[in-house]
Structure formats: structure tokens, C-alpha cells
Amino acid sequence: MGILTGIGILGLAIIGTPLFIVMGLAALVAFTFADVEVSAVAVEIYRIAAAPTLITIPLFTFAGYVMAESGTPRRLLRLADSCFGWMPGGVAIVSLVICAFFTAFTGASGVTIIALGGLLYPILKDEGYTEKFNLGLITTSGSLGLLFPPSLPIILYGMVAKVDIDELFKAGIVPGILLIVILSLWAIKNAPKESKRAKKDFSLNELWQSFKGALPEVLLPVGILTGIYGGYTTTTEAASITAFYVLVMECFYYKDVKLFKDIPKIILDSMSLVGGILLILCCALGITNYLVDEEIPMKILAFMKEFLTNKYSFLLFLNIFLLIVGSLMDIFSAIIVVVPLIVPIATEFGVHPIHLAIIFLTNLEIGYITPPVGINLFISSFRFKRPVTELYRASFPYLLLLLFALIIITYVPELSLMWVK
């Protein structure tokens, strides 16, 4: 009976049943066969719901969506262009930096590709980059900022793994910069020898004018980090201030967004994402609790110790496993289901919990462009009206570059731990 039920649940997943339903049903069946009260899961759900950092998810998401709907992308694009546009590959580097900024706030939800794709693609095309390069760059950049604060996956990981979120924010900065640097070098290598637009020289006046125009937005991430690490605010307070600051800035200072016309729609769109995250969180906690109660992590550890003899071989196996997970599951589901399984195993192999978090998030970031079902591939396919197989080919060089960066991040833990206490 249990096997038939499992096959039935798998069949529901294959035909496209929403993931939260599959997870909730799997948890219900598992606890039923284990003769355990399902109400036991409510204790864990309450722990998550009572966490003060939970409120940061809707607040930061709302702020990111407001900025994406305003003139912020154009102002930051102008500023970044004045900083890097004169360099070989400068326009592509600008695209990477701007996309990373927005992904950090919107959590790789596809907003970056949808909101910025139409803005960046023609600029890259006018610069003389090939269509394949442009599609691959924008598709990859849709998840590039996940390691930067105030990334939603970082917050969720800290809540599930019970790791200090402030420490995770610091730990992701250097690895995140490494990813941008490696992709920037690729952009420079592929820069067209003759630009289709006029050759641009560095202009101090343009830099100053663009900086003044985007100053309130430039100060935002600086203010968040200063508030948190200067001891002036908690992460929750920083999220509240950010949401209020962005609302006032875009509605009353820049006047890009209308308070009564645009904000209700933005709230609806952003909270739809948050609602999906919380729904997955609650349903996934059921199956996670079952796996923990049945001591599945310890059984996996005992099995792995027969084949893996040290931390380095474990990290190699972990990366392969997480890349597969990242290509099949969205990052929020993966965090909730997989993190409780791997944390105790990684601890046994001597992997620092902060380092583990950065490895995990980097793998899931790469999963967004990993075939067969990397979600960025399908979002770009929809946004640019291209076959998804074309996106596979366009993103493949970027996938290899990110895998190279992953190896460095995995086996040089100092990159993640240099600012950790």
C-alpha cells in the first residue's frame, strides 16, 4: 500500500500538481504510516512563524518590487554605465552589476529578467554583442545576486538551519563578488572589437551627475549594512526601514510610482511571491520533520561514511547532489527540505555551518540555469520568445564559469569565513 501511495504522489508531481500540495500530501501519508500525530508538525511551524526574522521576507520583497517598477533600473544603469561603460566589455559588466543588485532584493523570482531584460538586451545588442551572448548573460544574471544582502534565500536558510543571518549576510559578499568578477572577465574576453555605438570615454562630469541622480538608491544597501553591522538596527528593523524608505523615495521624491494607482498592484504581485514561499515553507516542514524524526540524516551519514573518507570528498559529492537538486526544485523548497538533511552530515565531516550555507546557496544559484528545468531558462524563453533549447546553448558557457567559481568557493573556505567571527 505504501509503495502504491508513493507512486501515486510521484505521478501527481509529474503531471504538474503544485509542489506545496505534493509536499503536504507526502508528509500526511508519511506520518500516517509512521503512526505519528500530524499535529506534531505544528510545533515546528510555530517555531518558524514566531521567528522575528520572518517579517523581513515580505518587507524586502516589497522594496525590491517597488524599485523594479520605478525608474531605479534606468538611474542605476546610467550610474553603472558611467563607471564601467568606457571599459572593454563595460556594458556587459554594467548588466551584471545591475542585475545582481535587483536579484538581491527580489530573491531570483524572475523579476530581474522580466523587469531588466527588455532594458538591457537592446543596449547589449547595440554594443555589438551576439544574440547568444546577450541571452546567456541576462538569463544567468537573473539569479546572480543571491549571495548579497538582503537576499531572501539567505534569510530563509538562516531560519531553517538556525544560523545567524547577519553572519550569513557578511559571508556571501566576497563569494558574490567573485562570481561577478569571473563573469566580467568572460564579458571582456567576448567584447566586440568595434562597438556599434560611439566609443565612450570616461567622463567625471557624467559620473557625478549620474551619482547625484541615483544617490538615494545607492545609499540604500550601504544604509542596510551600516545599520545591521553598526549595531543600530536588527535585520527585522532594517527591513522595515528599507520598505518605508523605498516607498517614500519612489512615490514622493522621484514620483515614479503612484501611491494609489501603482502600489496596490505592486503589493499584490510581491505578496503573491511571499505567499508562495510561506505556503511551500509550511507544507515542506511536514516532510522535513518526518525525515528528521526517522533519523534519515544519520542513516545517510552512516551510508556515506562507507564511501567518503574525508571532508573534501564529501564536498565533491555534496556539490553534485545540490546541483541536481537545484536543477529540479526551486530554491525555497530546496532550502526547507534539504538543509535539515545535510547540516548534521556536514557537521560530522567538519564543514563550517556558514561555509556550508554559501556552498548551498551558490549551488542553488547555479541551478537556476541548469537543464532540464532551471527556472531562469524558462523565464527567459518566455520573456524573449525563444525556444528553451536555445537558452540551454546560450547559458552553457556561463554554467561552466559558475561551476569553476563554485569549486573555488567550496575548497577555499576563507572566502566565506574571512569576516565571520
C-alpha positions as CSV (number, residue, x, y, z in Angstrom):
1,M,0.0,0.0,0.0
2,G,2.8,2.4,0.9
3,I,4.6,1.8,-2.4
4,L,1.4,2.4,-4.4
5,T,0.8,5.6,-2.5
6,G,4.3,6.8,-3.1
7,I,3.9,6.1,-6.9
8,G,0.6,8.0,-6.8
9,I,2.2,11.0,-5.2
10,L,5.1,10.9,-7.7
11,G,2.6,10.7,-10.5
12,L,0.9,13.9,-9.2
13,A,4.2,15.7,-9.2
14,I,5.0,14.5,-12.8
15,I,1.6,15.8,-14.2
16,G,2.3,19.3,-12.7
17,T,0.5,19.3,-9.4
18,P,1.7,22.3,-7.4
19,L,4.7,21.5,-5.3
20,F,3.2,22.5,-2.0
21,I,0.3,20.1,-2.5
22,V,2.7,17.2,-3.3
23,M,4.8,18.0,-0.2
24,G,1.9,18.4,2.1
25,L,0.3,15.1,0.9
26,A,3.7,13.3,1.2
27,A,4.0,14.5,4.8
28,L,0.4,13.5,5.6
29,V,0.9,10.0,4.2
30,A,4.3,9.6,5.9
31,F,3.1,10.5,9.3
32,T,0.0,8.3,8.9
33,F,2.1,5.2,8.0
34,A,4.5,6.1,10.9
35,D,1.6,6.3,13.3
36,V,2.6,9.7,14.5
37,E,0.2,12.6,15.2
38,V,0.4,15.1,12.4
39,S,-0.2,17.8,14.9
40,A,3.4,17.3,16.0
41,V,4.4,19.3,12.9
42,A,2.5,22.3,14.2
43,V,5.2,22.8,16.8
44,E,7.9,23.3,14.1
45,I,5.6,25.5,12.1
46,Y,5.0,27.7,15.1
47,R,8.8,28.0,15.7
48,I,9.2,29.3,12.2
49,A,6.1,31.6,12.3
50,A,7.2,33.0,15.7
51,A,10.7,33.9,14.4
52,P,11.0,37.7,14.3
53,T,13.1,37.5,11.0
54,L,10.1,36.0,9.1
55,I,8.7,39.5,8.6
56,T,11.9,40.5,6.7
57,I,10.8,38.3,3.7
58,P,7.7,40.3,2.7
59,L,9.3,43.7,3.6
60,F,12.5,43.2,1.5
61,T,10.4,41.7,-1.3
62,F,8.0,44.6,-1.4
63,A,11.0,47.0,-1.5
64,G,12.6,45.1,-4.4
65,Y,9.3,45.1,-6.4
66,V,8.7,48.8,-5.9
67,M,12.2,49.6,-7.2
68,A,11.8,47.3,-10.2
69,E,8.6,49.1,-11.2
70,S,10.1,52.5,-10.8
71,G,12.9,54.4,-12.7
72,T,15.5,52.9,-10.4
73,P,16.8,50.4,-13.1
74,R,17.5,53.3,-15.5
75,R,19.1,55.5,-12.9
76,L,21.4,52.7,-11.7
77,L,22.1,51.7,-15.3
78,R,23.2,55.2,-16.0
79,L,25.5,55.3,-12.9
80,A,27.0,51.9,-13.7
81,D,27.5,52.8,-17.3
82,S,29.4,56.0,-16.3
83,C,31.6,53.8,-14.0
84,F,32.3,50.9,-16.3
85,G,30.9,51.7,-19.8
86,W,34.2,53.0,-21.1
87,M,35.9,49.7,-20.4
88,P,36.1,46.8,-22.9
89,G,33.1,44.7,-22.0
90,G,31.8,47.6,-19.9
91,V,28.2,47.4,-20.9
92,A,28.1,43.7,-20.1
93,I,29.7,44.4,-16.7
94,V,27.1,47.0,-16.1
95,S,24.4,44.5,-16.8
96,L,25.9,42.0,-14.3
97,V,26.1,44.6,-11.5
98,I,22.6,46.0,-12.0
99,C,21.0,42.5,-12.2
100,A,22.9,41.4,-9.1
101,F,21.5,44.4,-7.2
102,F,17.9,43.7,-8.1
103,T,18.2,39.9,-7.5
104,A,19.5,40.6,-4.0
105,F,16.2,42.3,-3.2
106,T,13.7,40.2,-5.2
107,G,15.2,36.8,-4.5
108,A,15.7,35.5,-8.0
109,S,12.0,35.4,-8.5
110,G,12.2,36.1,-12.2
111,V,11.6,39.8,-11.6
112,T,15.2,40.7,-12.7
113,I,14.8,39.0,-16.1
114,I,11.3,40.3,-16.7
115,A,12.0,43.9,-15.5
116,L,15.5,44.4,-16.7
117,G,15.7,42.1,-19.7
118,G,13.9,44.4,-22.1
119,L,16.1,47.3,-20.9
120,L,19.4,45.6,-21.1
121,Y,19.0,43.4,-24.2
122,P,18.8,46.2,-26.8
123,I,21.7,48.0,-25.1
124,L,23.9,44.9,-25.3
125,K,22.8,44.3,-28.9
126,D,23.7,47.9,-29.9
127,E,27.1,47.4,-28.3
128,G,27.7,44.6,-30.8
129,Y,27.4,41.5,-28.6
130,T,26.0,38.4,-30.2
131,E,22.4,37.3,-29.5
132,K,23.7,34.1,-27.9
133,F,25.9,36.1,-25.5
134,N,23.1,38.5,-24.6
135,L,20.6,35.8,-23.9
136,G,23.1,33.8,-21.8
137,L,24.2,36.9,-19.8
138,I,20.7,38.1,-18.9
139,T,19.5,34.6,-18.1
140,T,22.4,34.0,-15.8
141,S,22.2,37.4,-14.2
142,G,18.6,36.7,-13.1
143,S,20.0,34.8,-10.1
144,L,23.4,36.4,-9.7
145,G,22.8,38.4,-6.6
146,L,21.6,35.6,-4.3
147,L,24.7,35.8,-2.1
148,F,24.3,39.5,-1.4
149,P,22.3,41.0,1.4
150,P,19.3,41.2,1.9
151,S,18.8,38.1,-0.2
152,L,15.6,36.2,0.7
153,P,17.2,32.8,0.3
154,I,19.9,33.8,2.8
155,I,17.2,34.8,5.3
156,L,15.2,31.6,4.8
157,Y,18.4,29.5,5.1
158,G,19.3,31.1,8.4
159,M,15.9,30.5,9.8
160,V,15.8,26.8,8.7
161,A,19.4,26.0,9.6
162,K,19.3,28.2,12.8
163,V,22.4,30.1,11.6
164,D,23.0,33.8,12.4
165,I,21.5,35.7,9.4
166,D,23.8,38.7,10.0
167,E,26.8,36.4,9.7
168,L,25.4,34.9,6.5
169,F,25.0,38.4,5.0
170,K,28.7,39.1,5.6
171,A,29.8,35.7,4.4
172,G,28.2,36.0,1.0
173,I,29.8,39.3,-0.1
174,V,33.2,38.1,-1.2
175,P,31.9,34.9,-3.0
176,G,29.2,37.0,-4.6
177,I,31.9,39.4,-5.9
178,L,33.9,36.5,-7.1
179,L,31.0,35.3,-9.3
180,I,30.6,38.8,-10.8
181,V,34.4,39.1,-11.4
182,I,34.6,35.8,-13.3
183,L,31.6,36.6,-15.5
184,S,33.0,40.1,-16.1
185,L,36.3,38.6,-17.3
186,W,34.2,36.5,-19.8
187,A,32.4,39.6,-20.9
188,I,35.7,41.4,-21.5
189,K,37.0,38.4,-23.5
190,N,33.9,38.5,-25.7
191,A,33.7,42.2,-26.1
192,P,33.2,43.2,-29.7
193,K,36.3,44.8,-31.3
194,E,34.2,47.5,-32.8
195,S,31.2,48.8,-30.9
196,K,28.1,49.7,-32.9
197,R,27.7,52.8,-30.8
198,A,30.1,55.6,-30.5
199,K,33.2,54.9,-28.5
200,K,32.7,56.2,-25.0
201,D,35.3,57.9,-22.9
202,F,35.3,58.2,-19.1
203,S,33.6,61.4,-18.0
204,L,33.9,62.6,-14.5
205,N,31.0,65.0,-15.0
206,E,28.7,62.2,-16.2
207,L,29.8,60.1,-13.3
208,W,28.9,62.9,-10.9
209,Q,25.6,63.7,-12.5
210,S,24.5,60.0,-12.6
211,F,25.7,59.6,-9.0
212,K,23.6,62.5,-7.8
213,G,20.6,61.2,-9.7
214,A,20.8,57.8,-8.1
215,L,22.2,58.8,-4.7
216,P,19.1,57.8,-2.6
217,E,19.2,54.3,-4.2
218,V,22.9,54.0,-3.9
219,L,22.7,54.8,-0.2
220,L,20.1,52.0,0.4
221,P,22.4,48.9,0.6
222,V,25.0,51.0,2.4
223,G,22.4,52.0,5.0
224,I,21.2,48.4,5.4
225,L,24.7,47.1,6.1
226,T,25.7,50.0,8.3
227,G,22.5,49.7,10.3
228,I,22.9,46.0,10.9
229,Y,26.6,45.7,11.5
230,G,27.0,49.0,13.2
231,G,24.5,47.7,15.9
232,Y,22.0,50.4,15.1
233,T,19.2,48.1,13.9
234,T,18.3,44.4,13.8
235,T,17.7,42.7,10.5
236,T,13.9,43.0,11.0
237,E,14.2,46.7,11.8
238,A,16.4,47.2,8.7
239,A,13.8,45.5,6.6
240,S,11.0,47.8,7.9
241,I,13.1,50.9,7.4
242,T,14.0,49.7,3.8
243,A,10.4,49.2,2.8
244,F,9.3,52.6,4.2
245,Y,12.3,54.4,2.7
246,V,11.8,52.9,-0.8
247,L,8.0,53.7,-0.7
248,V,8.7,57.3,0.2
249,M,11.6,57.6,-2.2
250,E,9.8,56.3,-5.2
251,C,6.3,57.8,-4.5
252,F,7.3,61.3,-3.2
253,Y,10.9,62.0,-4.1
254,Y,11.2,60.6,-7.7
255,K,7.4,60.3,-8.2
256,D,8.0,57.3,-10.5
257,V,5.2,55.3,-8.7
258,K,1.7,56.4,-7.9
259,L,0.7,55.7,-4.3
260,F,-2.9,54.8,-5.0
261,K,-2.6,53.7,-8.6
262,D,0.6,51.5,-8.7
263,I,1.3,50.5,-5.1
264,P,-1.8,48.2,-4.7
265,K,-0.7,46.2,-7.8
266,I,2.9,46.0,-6.6
267,I,1.7,44.8,-3.2
268,L,-0.4,42.1,-4.9
269,D,2.5,40.9,-7.1
270,S,5.1,40.9,-4.4
271,M,2.9,39.3,-1.8
272,S,1.9,36.6,-4.3
273,L,5.6,35.6,-4.2
274,V,5.8,35.8,-0.5
275,G,2.6,33.8,-0.1
276,G,4.0,31.1,-2.3
277,I,7.2,31.0,-0.2
278,L,5.3,30.7,3.0
279,L,2.9,28.1,1.6
280,I,5.8,25.9,0.5
281,L,7.5,26.5,3.9
282,C,4.6,25.2,5.8
283,C,4.0,22.2,3.6
284,A,7.6,21.3,3.3
285,L,8.1,21.4,7.1
286,G,5.9,18.4,7.4
287,I,8.0,16.1,5.2
288,T,11.2,17.6,6.7
289,N,10.0,16.8,10.2
290,Y,9.2,13.2,9.2
291,L,12.7,12.8,7.7
292,V,14.3,14.1,10.8
293,D,12.1,12.1,13.2
294,E,13.0,8.9,11.2
295,E,16.7,9.9,11.6
296,I,17.2,9.8,7.8
297,P,20.2,12.2,8.0
298,M,22.0,9.8,10.3
299,K,21.3,6.9,8.1
300,I,22.5,8.8,5.1
301,L,25.7,9.7,7.1
302,A,26.3,6.1,8.0
303,F,25.9,5.1,4.4
304,M,28.2,7.9,3.1
305,K,31.0,7.1,5.6
306,E,31.4,3.8,3.8
307,F,32.5,5.6,0.6
308,L,33.6,9.1,1.7
309,T,36.7,9.2,3.8
310,N,37.3,13.0,4.3
311,K,35.7,16.4,4.1
312,Y,37.0,17.1,0.5
313,S,35.4,14.0,-1.0
314,F,32.2,14.9,0.9
315,L,32.2,18.4,-0.5
316,L,32.5,17.0,-4.0
317,F,29.6,14.6,-3.5
318,L,27.6,17.5,-1.9
319,N,28.1,19.8,-4.9
320,I,27.0,17.1,-7.3
321,F,23.9,16.4,-5.2
322,L,23.0,20.1,-4.8
323,L,23.4,20.8,-8.5
324,I,20.9,18.1,-9.2
325,V,18.5,19.4,-6.6
326,G,18.9,22.9,-7.9
327,S,18.0,21.9,-11.4
328,L,14.8,20.2,-10.2
329,M,13.5,22.3,-7.3
330,D,13.0,26.0,-6.7
331,I,15.5,27.4,-4.2
332,F,12.9,28.0,-1.4
333,S,11.7,24.4,-1.4
334,A,15.2,23.1,-1.6
335,I,16.2,25.1,1.4
336,I,13.3,23.9,3.5
337,V,13.6,20.2,2.6
338,V,17.3,19.6,2.0
339,V,19.0,21.8,4.6
340,P,17.9,19.9,7.7
341,L,19.2,16.7,6.0
342,I,22.7,18.0,5.1
343,V,23.5,20.2,8.1
344,P,24.1,17.3,10.6
345,I,26.1,15.4,7.9
346,A,28.3,18.3,7.0
347,T,28.9,18.9,10.7
348,E,30.2,15.4,11.1
349,F,32.6,16.0,8.2
350,G,33.9,19.2,9.8
351,V,32.3,21.7,7.4
352,H,31.7,25.1,9.0
353,P,28.0,25.9,9.0
354,I,28.5,29.4,7.4
355,H,30.7,27.9,4.7
356,L,28.1,25.2,4.1
357,A,25.4,27.9,3.7
358,I,27.4,29.7,1.0
359,I,28.2,26.4,-0.9
360,F,24.5,25.5,-0.7
361,L,23.2,28.9,-2.0
362,T,25.9,29.0,-4.7
363,N,24.8,25.6,-6.0
364,L,21.1,26.6,-5.9
365,E,22.0,29.8,-7.7
366,I,23.7,27.8,-10.5
367,G,20.6,25.5,-10.5
368,Y,18.6,28.4,-12.0
369,I,20.4,27.9,-15.3
370,T,21.0,24.2,-15.1
371,P,19.0,22.0,-17.6
372,P,16.5,20.4,-17.7
373,V,14.3,22.7,-15.6
374,G,16.4,25.6,-14.4
375,I,13.7,28.2,-13.9
376,N,15.6,31.1,-15.4
377,L,15.8,29.2,-18.7
378,F,12.0,29.1,-19.0
379,I,11.5,32.7,-17.8
380,S,14.0,33.9,-20.5
381,S,12.3,31.7,-23.0
382,F,9.0,33.4,-22.2
383,R,10.5,36.9,-22.0
384,F,12.5,36.9,-25.2
385,K,10.2,34.4,-27.1
386,R,13.0,32.0,-27.8
387,P,12.9,28.1,-27.7
388,V,14.2,26.9,-24.3
389,T,16.7,24.7,-26.1
390,E,18.3,27.9,-27.5
391,L,18.6,29.2,-23.9
392,Y,20.3,25.9,-22.9
393,R,23.0,26.6,-25.5
394,A,23.3,30.3,-24.7
395,S,23.7,29.7,-21.0
396,F,26.1,26.8,-21.2
397,P,29.4,28.8,-21.2
398,Y,28.1,30.7,-18.1
399,L,27.2,27.5,-16.4
400,L,30.8,26.3,-16.8
401,L,32.1,29.6,-15.5
402,L,29.9,29.4,-12.4
403,L,30.9,25.8,-11.8
404,F,34.6,27.0,-11.8
405,A,33.7,29.7,-9.3
406,L,31.8,27.0,-7.2
407,I,35.0,24.9,-7.0
408,I,36.9,27.9,-5.7
409,I,34.2,28.8,-3.1
410,T,34.0,25.2,-2.0
411,Y,37.7,24.5,-1.5
412,V,38.8,28.0,-0.3
413,P,36.5,28.4,2.8
414,E,38.4,31.6,3.7
415,L,36.4,33.5,1.1
416,S,33.2,32.8,3.0
417,L,34.7,33.0,6.5
418,M,37.0,36.0,6.3
419,W,34.5,38.3,8.0
420,V,32.9,35.7,10.2
421,K,33.6,35.8,14.0
